[in-house]
């Protein structure tokens, strides 16, 4: 056994994991705390970027994890820090000759990200549309085309920039099916979206009509 700064001993096989803990904490600073627990002494052997006000030598209290030595990774799970911050955690069993000797607990402070998420939800989330708003878009054929194209691409997991001729014809056929080309300027708008000429759109529409009405 080796000694901590306060004279308490820890399992020597844990020492290589100290540098790993420091590296993880440095990479994800200031949000990550990494704690190395010694199973033999049931105490903290090392702590990198401490956020929980614990120090080496403090009791591990691993019973909170319902720890089973046969496990290799525990979590992710959530804990609450001393100041109420929400922590997302994962624990990795450290072994020597396949014998559990310690636990590396990686604790991530996600409270700051919760605030960002709430801010984004508030900014990006649109409230339910009332009848006045819905009426505003009844005749907005730009919106109808945009929504259709977006949904069509999402369903097929493709991007407009990578669309081939066969898929382009399929998309034009779908737009035609919802009456997207009834507006006078719609073909030119669709052509701009697809990055082709208006003549190409008209040719595709003509070919689709011929396919549906063979001589």
ABEGO torsion letter per residue (X at the ends): XBBBAAGBBBBAAAAAAAAAAAAAAAAAOAABBBBBBBAAAGBBABBBGBAAGBBBGBBAGAAAAGBBAABABBOBBBBBBAAGBBBBBBBBBBBBGGBBABBBBBBBBAAAAAAAAAAAAAAABBBBBBAAAAAAAAABAAAAAAAAAAAAAAAAGBBAAABBAAAAAAAAAAAAAAGAAABAAAAAAAAAAAGBBAAAAAAAAAAAAAAABBX
